[in-house]
């Protein structure tokens, strides 16, 4: 059986076509962080041998982070990056092409392996959540998933269960709360040289964008560990993960997923996706000693001034997770 570090991340999302895998960050070259670590074992196509080539006994103590040996740290980082990206892809606006990739046997097996790579204390709940999703993530379930997706998220920027962070929060917050959060998200992305793709219709606070950003950060962690780069680079990736979870993704995910679970059938993949997302983000917050945000966050009132936050981008009438068309 493959180990988590034997999962080639960059190839999984492109399917068997010649198309390159899409990232919402148009200038992100995932090969560097996700696969350049394989360079020590280029002929084998995995990073397990690359890690072995570091030399037995070259593992450094990572117990202060609860990750065990160097190899287990690499495996966990690769697995976590993969799970973040998998969840992000399922939350995308449904398309038959994306659904076909998500239901491939190999990709689903990679998700199972990734869940097994995480600490024993987390395995049971995460593996159960993964299995629950995968038993529902079948080719024939596409149309049912799409119906529930559109019912939950709607065809406009603001549905019954918004996919955007700034829709959740303190109703008495400062009027600048939403633009400040969007600016903070942009600053996070820019700090790592990332730019949201020109053909992506998602706002900076969209669940897919935030999940993919975390996938990038964890891939950078794996890359730094694999090639034994400067400790400063590893620390930067870890600190960014902690800050982003505390200030953004971990703040609103519990409220979002609870709302989603109340709206959709538990037999539908969307309900299983909500459960997996909550379990995984809760585990990630616990990993960094962060308190998960409240599940009682209310939705902000809809008003013309607030809606003007994204009026200039022309995305108001696009479905959540949709891609910008050439005419735009």
N, C-alpha and C positions, 0 to 999 in steps of 0.2 A: 504493500500500500504506500502511496505517496505520502511524504511528510509535507507539512504546510509550505515549507520553503521550496518545494518542488513544483509549486503551482505557478506556471508562467503567466503573470498577470496581464501583460500587455496584449497577448494573443486572444484571450478569452472573449473580449468584447467585440472583436471585428468579425467573428464568425469565420466561415470558410471563404468569404468573398475577398475581393482585392481591396475593399474599402478600408481606410484607416479607422481606428477606433476614435470615437468622438469624445472630447472632453469639453465641459462647459467653460474651461479655461483655455482659450484658443491658443495661447502661447506656451502651454505646459507641455514639455517633452517628457512624457512619462517613462520613456525608455531609460533616461538617466537615473531616475530614482528607483524605478521598479525592476529594471533588468541590467543596468550597468554593473550591478553587484555580481552578476553572473560571469563577468569577464574572466575571472580566474578559472571558470569551468565552461568556457564558451562552447566547447565541443559537446557538452553534455546537456545544455539547455536547462540547467537548474542551479539553484544556489546552495544546495546541500553540500555538494563537492567543493564549492567555493569556500564555504565555511570550514570544511574539513582541512582545506589547504592552509588555513591560518595556523594549523599545527595543533595536535592534541595537547591539552594542558595549557593552551594559550587563552583559555576562557578567563574572564575577569569576573570578580564577584559583583553580581547585580542584585543581591538580596535586598538592598535598600529600596529597590523599586519592585520587589516581589516578583521578579522575572527569572530568577534562577541563573543558569549559565549563559554565556554569550550566545550559544547556539539556540537555546530556548528563547532568548530575547529576540533573536532574529526571526525565528519561526512565529512568535507571537505577533511581532510587528507586521510581518508579511500577511498573516491571517487577518489581523485587524484592518489593515488597509483594504484587503479584498472584501471583507464584510461591509465596510463603509460604502465601497463603490457598488457592490451588489444591491444594497438597499436603495441607494440613490437611483440606480437604473430601474428598479421596480416602480419607484415613485414617479418616473417620467410619464408624460402624457402617452397613453397606450398607442402603440402601433404594432401591426402584425410582425414587422421585421424585428423590433426589439423583443417582442414576446417570444418569437421563435428562438432567439439567442438565449433568453432567460430560461427556456424550458429544455435546453440541450442537456443531455445526461452528464456530459463532462463538466459543464459549468456548475450544475447542481451538486455533483460529487465534490467539486472544489469547495463549495460552501460548507458541506458537511465536514470536510477535512479541516477547514479553517475553524469551525466551531470547536472541534476536538483539540485544537492547538492551544486554546486558552486555558487558564488555570483550572484545576480540578474543581475548585469551589464554584466556578461559573459554568462548567461543562453541562451539568444536568439541565439547568433552566434554559441555557442557550441552545443546546442540542434539541431539546423538546420544542422550542420555538421555531428553530430551523426546520425540523421535521414537519411540524404543523404547516408551515408555509409551503414546503416543497411538495407535500401530498396534494396541495391545491393548485400549485403552479404547473398546470398541465396544458398542452396545446389546445385541447377542447374547451378550456375554461376561459379563453380569451374574451369572447363576446360578453359573458357574464361579468367578467372583471371590468371591462370597459363601461358597461352600463352603470355599475356601482361606482366606479371612479368618477364618471360624469355627474352622477347623482350627488356624490359627497362634495366634490370640488367645484362643480359648476363649469360654465363656459366663459366666465368673466374672471377678473382679477380677484374678486371677493365672492367666494361661495359660502356654503353653510359651514364648511370646515377648511378654513384658509390654509394654504401651503406655505404662507409667508410669515416669518417671525414677527414683524412689526404689527401684525394684526392682533397679537396677544400682549396683554399687559395691563398696567394700572390705568383705569379709566380717568383718574384725576392727574395723570402725569402731565408734565410740562408740554405745551404744544410742539416743542422742538424735539420731543422724545423720539419720534419716528425718524425724522431726518438725521438726527444724531446717530441713531443706531445704524442706519444705512451707511453713513459716513465712516463709522467705526468698522463696519464689515469691509468696506472698500479699502480701508487702511490695512486691515489684516491681509487681504489678498495682495495688495501692492507691496507689503513688507517682504513678501516672498516672490516678488516679480511676476505675479499672476494677474492676468487680465481676462475678464469674462468675455467669451467669444462673441464676435459681432453677429453670429447667426443664432445666438441663444436668446430666447425670449424671456428667460427667467430673471427676476430681480435679484439683487445681491443677497437678499434675505430668504430666497426660496429654499425649501428643504433639500432639494437636489444639489444646489450650489454649496450649501453648508456641509452636507455629507461628503461631497466630493472634495471639498477643501480639506476636511479632516483626513480623507484617504490620502491626499497628497502629503500632508504633514507626517502621517505615520509611515508612508513610503520613504520619506526623507530620513526618518528615524532608522528604518531598516537598512537603508543605504549607508548611513553613517556607521552603524554597528558592523555591517558586513565588511566594509573596507577599512575599519578601524581609523576613521577620520578623527580630526581634532575634537576633543571633548566639548569644546565650545559649540560646534555645529550640532552635536547630539543634544546638548542642553537647550539650545535655541529651539529645536524641533519639539522637545518635550514641554518646554515652557509655553510655547505657542498653543500646543494641544490643550494644556490645562486652562490657559486663559480663554481660549475660544469656547471650550465646553462651559466654563463658568459664566462667561458673559453673553454667550449666544446659544449654541445648540442645546446645552443642558438646561438652559433657563426655560424654554418653551416646549420642548419635546414631550414631556409628560402630559401637559395639558392638551396638546395637539393629538397625541395618540389616544388618550382617553376619550376625547370628543369623537374621534374617528371610529373607535370601537363601538360607541353607543349608536352610531349611525348606520353601520353596515352589518351584514350577516356574518356570523362567526364561521360559516361554511364557505365564505368567499375569500379568495386570496388576499383581498384588501384588509380584512379583519385580522388575518394571520400576519400580514405585513406590519400592521400597527403594533401587534404584540411583540414581534421580533425587534422592531425598532425601539420600543420602550425598554425591553430587557437589555438590549445591547448598549444603548446610551446610558442606562442606569449603571451597568457594569463598568463602562468607561469612566463615568463620574466617580464611582467608588475607587477605581484604579488610581485616580489622582486626588482622592480625599475631598471631592467636591459634593456639596449637597444638591441633589437634583431639584429643579424648579418645581413650583406648586402645580398640581393638576387642576387647580381652581382658577387659573388665569382666565379672565374674561376677554371677550373680543372688543376691540376699540369701536366706538361709534363710527358709522360711515357718514362722512360729510365731504362737501366739495373741496374744502381746503386740504383735507388729508389725502383725498384721491388725487390731488394735483401733484403729489410726490412723484408719481410715475407717469403723469399725463404727457410729459415731453418725449417719452420714449416710444409712444405709440403701441403699448402692450396691453392697454386696458381691456380690449375686447378679444384678446387671444386666450385660448384655453390654457390652463395651468400646465407648465412643463412643455408647451409647444415650441416649435422652432420658428424663428423669423423666416418669412418667405423672401424671395429675391425682390419682390415688388416693394417690400418695406426697406 
